[in-house]
Amino acid sequence: MSENYIQYASGYQKDNIDEKDIVKAISDIQLMDDEHGTFWVSVITDDENVIEVNKDLSLFVIFEGQQTQYQAKDWKEVIELYNLLLSEKFDVITERVN
């Protein structure tokens, strides 16, 4: 089993997360200022696989050292991408964001 964690730009961090933590993070960043309105989730397998989301729904997807920028259409799509990340479906995410 892989490790995972969530971290906010404001400094909060939690290990071994699930969808509830992601939904809470989305709610939290919507109340934050723009500077702190960011969080990321990392799933560590052989590499660290990260999706970072900003308050404006812009995403940075970093897999195997390659970074892709993506604009999500809504928070539902962000949750879907994070669930795919937690399920380690990196190929599906890569297809969607490229």
Buried (B, 14 or more C-beta within 10 A) or exposed (E): EEEBBBBBBBEEEEEEBEEEBBBBBBEBBEEBEEEBBBBBBBBEBEEBBBBBBBBEBEBBBBBEEEEBEBEBEEBEBBBBBBEBBBEBBBEBBBEBBE
